[in-house]
Amino acid sequence: MGRAIAGAAGIAAVAFSAAVGVTSPASPFQPTRENSWKPTGAAPAGMVWIPGGEFSMGAAAAFAEGEVGMQATTDSRPVHRVYVDGFYMDRTPVTNEQFAAFVKATRYVTVAEHVPRAEDYPGAPPENLFAGGVVFSPPAKPVPLDNHFQWWSYVRGASWRHPSGQTSTIAGHERAPVVQIAYEDAAAYARWAGKRLPTEAEFEFAARGGLSGKPYVWGDELRPHGKWMANTFQGHFPDHDGGDDGYVGLSPVASFPANGYGLYDMAGDVWEWTSDWYRPDTYQQLAAAGVARNPHGPPSSFDPAEPGTAKRVHRGGSFLCTSQYCSRYLVGTRAKGEADTGTNHLGFRCVKDAPRRAHKSISSGQFRS
């Protein structure tokens, strides 16, 4: 239905399916085998080299996160082996400053800034056909968590320039990640920059930073030594974010430590687009085929919750993730969103292929666990 204008779902990463328990404590993860080959010369500005290799992709039940943590892993199973070639990746999500440069150079107009056409949204009330975006609007008091429309709204005038609506601004927030970005907006920026959007497999390989089987991008504990490692939600969801990590809402990029590959914000702050279509059974298909090599996702999308709506995979979680509702800051977990729907917690980063040359075999690579 798109852009939530028809009054249905279409809000990125706000719901999950029923929990599925795990009966065996044995880890399904095997060590990561990194490629040893790397291109010569410096990485493109603002990017880092990700070596690629073979790794265990997916998420097991996160018992430390409780029942909600296990719910976040239902479409991320089974854990399966995947190989990806090496590639460059942006150190951070694309910022308002960077996106503004793109718009200035190209005069690009984002999806959220266009008035929706009635023929594209049959059945939508005419009064809902206005330019805007989906915005997190916390209720004034605690509410049951069975209806996400209690904290999400389609807001007139919300766009990358005005993330929460017409009266909001990005002035003074140039280093914050750009949001209210639909899939085609992210793809357009990537083409302009001579890059592309990552596959889901590339995103997860990069997010793990060479580690295998860890629940978090940084390791085993949510708060090692009591330190917050990502911009997530503290307090009582959805009505009160206590900001214990230093931020209520978005934080500037690179406000928290980088992972093992030097990448920032691979968990929390904003969800990020990948190029893969979403299906909940993708991993079952890949696992049955052995080691998947450079998978690009299924040829089409299917979401049982909205069978007629095509969706792309989101990765990484956002400032709204919490063990009370959506603990998808867990590395390996997935979310999905309609291609024409931006929100104020959804952004992107880009990748770039290595020079065309054969990669060195992983047989001479190194193991990391």
Buried (B, 14 or more C-beta within 10 A) or exposed (E): BBBBBBEBBBBBBBBBEEBEEBEEEEEBBBBBBBBBBBEEEEBBEBBBBBBBBBBBBBBBBBEBBEEBBBBBBBBBBEBBBBBBBBBBBBBBBBBBBBBBBBBEEEEBEBBBBEEBEEEEBEEBEEEBBBBBBBBBBBEEEEBEBEEBBBBBBBBEBBBBBBBBBEEBEBEEBBBBBBBBBBBEBBBBBBEBBEBBBBBBBBBBBBBBBBBBBBBBBBBEBBEEEEEBBBBBBBBBBBBBBEBEBEBBBBBBBBBBEBBBBBBBBBBBBBBBBBBBBBBBEBBEEBBEEEEBEEBBBBEEBBBEEBEEBBBBBBBBBBBBBBBBBBBBBBBBBBBBBBBBBBBBBBBBBBBBEBEEEEBBEBEEBBBBE
